[in-house]
Amino acid sequence: MKATVAARGQVTIPKKLREKLGIKPGTVLDFEYVEGKLQARKVTTTDPIEQVYGCLRNISSTDAFIESIRGAA
């Protein structure tokens, strides 16, 4: 697959490759020059908040949770 570099140095990654590699808007790529070739790697960041976000989805509110573990006041 081929792509043309635009005047501002931008390149559009072909849709088939984006889909296959899971590259979406906001995906960070790391570019490197290796033995005369340009390599791009998808940067995988581990956000600790994203890892636990939604794990408490059955709890309706903080007050209800505190009441359930302490009992009614």
Buried (B, 14 or more C-beta within 10 A) or exposed (E): EEEEEEEEEEEEBEEEEBEEEEBEEEEEEEEEEEEEEEEEEEEEEEEEEEEEEEEEEEEEEEEEEEEEEEEEE
